[in-house]
Amino acid sequence: MAESRRRRGTAIAAVVAAVGLTVGLTTGCDAVNKALDCVQTAEAVADSVTDLQQAVENASNDPTQIEESLSSIDQNLDEIGDKTDNADVNKAVDNLNDAVNNVRTAVENGDETPDLSPITDAAGELTKVCTS
């Protein structure tokens, strides 16, 4: 009887350990997937910022490129916001949203060469929090 209880206790302990390991791996994988999503989207944002810089340089040829670039950044930021609950990432996304809105307002008010440094700074911060 004591032998049976010991085997059952060992079996239960093994099942509990296996479940705990599975949950730990699943949680770990979810965290890794979220981090990869964040990094990939941050890279897309960086590409969009580069496109925005080029659009501003070429604004006299095609002023619609600026709005297209800003919209692309908005879309990428929405993707990050949907995929993370990390406070630092969300703060970086909010800061970048503010910078994009400020540039959009400047362009709407006739500024053909808006200051993009707040966008590039905020995009750099987003990349930093996604990779740390």
C-alpha positions in Angstrom: 0.0 0.0 0.0 2.8 2.5 0.9 4.5 1.5 -2.4 1.3 2.3 -4.3 0.9 5.7 -2.6 4.6 6.5 -3.3 4.1 5.7 -7.0 0.9 7.7 -7.2 2.6 10.6 -5.5 5.6 10.4 -7.9 3.2 10.2 -10.9 1.2 13.2 -9.7 4.4 15.2 -9.1 5.6 14.3 -12.6 2.3 15.4 -14.1 2.3 18.7 -12.1 5.9 19.3 -13.2 5.1 18.6 -16.9 2.1 20.9 -16.8 4.2 23.6 -15.1 6.9 23.2 -17.7 4.4 23.3 -20.6 2.8 26.5 -19.2 6.2 28.1 -18.7 7.2 27.3 -22.3 3.9 28.5 -23.7 4.2 31.7 -21.7 7.9 32.1 -22.8 7.0 31.5 -26.4 4.2 34.0 -26.3 6.6 36.6 -24.8 9.1 35.8 -27.5 6.5 36.0 -30.3 5.3 39.4 -28.9 8.9 40.7 -28.8 9.5 39.5 -32.4 6.3 41.2 -33.5 7.4 44.4 -31.7 10.8 44.3 -33.4 9.4 43.6 -36.8 6.9 46.3 -36.5 9.5 48.7 -35.1 11.6 48.0 -38.2 8.6 48.7 -40.4 8.2 52.0 -38.5 11.8 52.8 -39.1 11.4 52.1 -42.8 8.3 54.3 -42.9 10.3 57.1 -41.1 12.9 56.8 -43.8 10.2 57.0 -46.5 8.8 60.1 -44.7 12.2 61.8 -44.7 12.5 61.1 -48.5 8.9 62.4 -49.0 9.7 65.6 -47.2 12.8 66.0 -49.4 10.6 65.5 -52.5 7.5 67.3 -51.3 7.7 69.8 -54.2 7.4 66.9 -56.7 4.6 65.0 -54.8 3.2 66.4 -51.6 0.9 63.4 -51.2 3.9 61.2 -50.3 4.2 62.9 -46.9 0.6 62.0 -45.9 1.1 58.4 -47.3 4.2 58.0 -45.1 2.5 59.4 -42.0 -0.4 57.0 -42.6 2.0 54.1 -43.0 3.6 55.0 -39.6 0.1 55.2 -38.1 -0.8 51.8 -39.4 2.4 50.2 -38.0 1.8 51.9 -34.6 -1.7 50.4 -34.5 -0.2 47.0 -35.1 2.2 47.4 -32.2 -0.5 48.7 -29.9 -2.7 45.7 -30.7 0.1 43.2 -30.0 1.6 44.4 -26.7 0.6 45.2 -23.2 4.1 46.4 -22.3 3.9 49.8 -20.7 7.3 51.0 -22.1 6.3 50.0 -25.6 2.9 51.7 -25.3 4.6 54.9 -24.0 7.0 54.9 -27.0 4.0 54.3 -29.3 2.1 57.2 -27.8 5.2 59.5 -28.1 5.6 58.5 -31.8 1.9 59.1 -32.4 2.2 62.5 -30.9 5.2 63.3 -33.1 3.4 62.1 -36.2 0.3 64.2 -35.4 2.5 67.3 -34.9 4.2 66.8 -38.3 0.8 66.1 -39.9 -0.5 69.4 -38.4 2.5 71.3 -39.5 2.1 70.0 -43.1 -1.6 70.8 -43.1 -0.7 74.3 -42.0 1.6 74.7 -45.1 5.0 73.7 -43.7 6.8 72.0 -46.6 9.8 71.1 -44.5 8.5 70.0 -41.1 11.0 69.1 -38.3 11.1 65.3 -38.3 13.6 65.0 -35.4 10.8 64.3 -32.9 9.6 61.4 -35.1 13.1 60.0 -35.6 13.8 60.3 -31.9 10.5 58.6 -31.0 11.1 55.8 -33.6 14.5 55.2 -32.1 13.0 55.0 -28.6 10.4 52.5 -29.9 13.2 50.3 -31.4 15.1 50.5 -28.2 12.2 49.3 -26.0 11.3 46.6 -28.5 14.8 45.2 -28.4 15.5 45.5 -24.7 
